[in-house]
Amino acid sequence: MQGGFAGFALALLGFCVWLIRAILKLSRDTQEVVRANTEAITKQIDCLDRVANHSEHAEIEVRRLRFLLESRPCLYRPEDHGGKNSKKADQANTAP
């Protein structure tokens, strides 16, 4: 009887050791997945920050170019684009 109990206790102890090792391996694997996901999310956020920064700079440059074009009447005339004193607007008002 005592031999059976000792054998069962030893088998149970072996099972507990195996279970703890399996849990530790699963924990390490889970930590690796979390680390990889965190790294991927960080890269995506950095990329989105760069895109947002680039679009802000592009918007500033477009505004600057528009200002430069509008300041040169030989390149950009508001009346050619439906401005207040446009010939098209005058023709529309005087047409029968």
N, C-alpha and C positions, 0 to 999 in steps of 0.2 A: 504494500500500500504506500509506504513512504517512498519507495523507488518510483512508483507511478506519479506521485505528487511532485517529486523532484524533477522527473522527466517533463511533466506538463509545465512546471514553472520555468524550466529551461527553454522549452519551446515557446512559451508565452514571452519570455524575455527576448528571445531571438526575433520574434514577430514585432515586438515593440522597437527593437533596434532598427529593423528593416523599415518599419513605418516612419520612424524619426528621420532616417536617411532619405526616404522618398519625399517627406515633407520639406526637408532642407533643400533637396534638388529642385522641387517645385517652386520653392521660395526664391532660389537663385534664378531660375528661368523666368519667373514673373518679374523680378527686379530688372533683368536684362530687357524684357519687353517694355517695361515702363521707361527705362532709360532711353531705349531706341525711340519710343514714341515721343518722349519729351524733347529729344534732340531734333526729331522731324518737325515737331510743332514750333520749336524755336527757330529753325531754319525758315519755315513758312512765314512766321511773324517778321523775321528780318527782311525777307524778300518783299513782303507787303509794305513794310516801312520804306524800303528803297523805291518801290513803285510809287508810293504816295509822295515821297520827296521829289522824285523825278517829275511827276505830273505837276507838282507845285512850281517847279522851275520852268517847265514847259509853258505853263499858263502865264507866268511872269514874262517870259520871252515873247509869247504871242501878243500880249498887251503892249510890250515895248515896240514890237514891230508894227503893230497897228498905229500906235502913236506916231512912229516915224513916217509911216505911209501917209497918214492924215495930215502931217505937217508939211508935206510936199505936194502942192496942188497939181504939179505936172504928172504925178504918179497916181493920185487918188483925188477924184472930185466927187463930193457928196451928191451933186446933182445927177451924176451918172448912175448913182445907186439909189435913186428915189428920195433924195433929200428935199428940203423945203423949197429951194429955188430950182428944182429940176425942170427941164424942158418937157419931160414926160408928164409931170404933174400939171404944168401949164396947158399942155395940149388936152389933157383929160378934162380940165375945167372949162376950156373954151370950145370943146367939140359940141356940135349940135345934138 
